[in-house]
């Protein structure tokens, strides 16, 4: 795990005249997204999260659809063991992190660690978003290095955060939760966002706002963090 | 803040009034409606006119996809689209229809998508009810309260990028009484693309956010790519057809100045409304997120060019389409070219450059040397522009003076040409020329001098021309 030092962070979507700065406490973060191999180890110890066992409340029918069986075969481990695990639900990702005495990062923690405000990153990220070619099977150790020694924060997969739906429920005295949500659908979003031209962040926030806990998808994985 | 509130209140008051008007119309309850599936068409095709005389429940199935395709030969772009082409399919429903709208986001998409149909009365135009992550389906319903031609587009953040990548199309809500029948209907949408490389730069071109923010596109196109409506893809009609074009602008930024070269729109339903706002229109402005219906009868054959008349967009960025009209020529309306000749400033046939003042001939017999000197001056002023300084002429247009068999063959004819002009076919040094030379308003002395000069320059060698000889020819009829 890599140490992400404490710091101040202005959330991407914030409204009002006083843009609140958020104090981020130092934490440790997985250097890479969780791999298929690591998730397989977790399932060996926790059978209830295997795909034939998992409750439909906690994962939809596409859960681990890229795995042939409940556990990976030797051949599959060779082939995809080092690639990030995808097609996992928020519930499963959360359970994985808890089993490692960790947790999923909050949106603020994730965005802070990902250095996603850095203008240099933005066009790079946009290119990934705009590309059809999938590279989610890149071995995690080969993913590009970002700030704080973290690999693959941008340009490979989407990642679960703990409060992915907080954009919907964050409230403030002048706007209802549903107004905030509309901000992501139409022009209103540009009023509430820190930087209207940061389209890359817009897309991440828009993506997260459409999720629900049992949703799984071929480009959505996760990594864990631990408090210091 | 107060101002905003006031404006908002005003807005709601207006829309309330509008709502009162709309809701005063009683539509049959949804359960009582027959159910049918909407027939969607890919541009430039238009779904068939609606023949039923009552509302129905219409099921619309639309899929969102992300794919690579050509923007112009050799240039690829990653499109986001409704369906598998840009613009998305055209939807045709009827005023009062109740629409069950299914939005299906393909599992291979990277992005969540939704749809804002400008034909919808309801939050976000349906965007709020159709936000769909990859691999999921959303359903929402709406009543088509207002007839007209409407844009639909994706409204997921960042909206600009979803539109810039191709997520738009048209939905037509026919008025209860229907639209007047026409012979040919076409579906055309204009939009722009912003790429990192310049127009025509080969390879897969990524979206350029900075160009989009500055609103300087590299491509302005009809129906999603350069050449979507030209050559083998051209629209076609026959003489006598009444043509209607359902025209929309996806944007994201630029309005269209829609014009069909060689046609006049007989009727324009401006802004996609249901009333003919103007007749006999040359160019109609269509805003991004807007539309227009234009109608015109094609009377003569030919290739009629659809353009955005902000003309650099047409000739340098791709905003060109073709409507090929077949049938017999009608010379009562248009003849085509009936003549081509040299443009003469006044009149049509052989023209005389007017004399300022007719002088009495100076009967001074110049020496050969003086004629040569004077003749050179006259030549430079009157002849060199066409026949060139060195007498070489211009192939195909102006016959040569230099070593000219035609000139040297007949002295009298040369004098006559200068005095009376010449038109029609002649052969000079084996080349045929078919043009016009005007009669020159030169006095006899100048003509004698210039002819002496050219007959003894540029490799020619001949006798000098005298004033007497010129006088003689001038007297001839």
Interface residues (C-beta under 8 A of the other chain):
Chain A: X62 X122 X123 X126 X127 X129 X130 X131 X132 X134 X181 X182 X183 X184 X185 X186 X187 X189 X197 X199 X202 X203 X205 X206 X207 X209 X210 X211 X215 X217 X218 X219
Chain B: X66 X67 X68 X78 X107 X108 X110 X111 X112 X114 X116 X123 X124 X127 X128 X131 X132 X133 X134 X135 X136 X155 X156 X157 X158 X159 X160 X161 X165 X206 X207 X209 X213
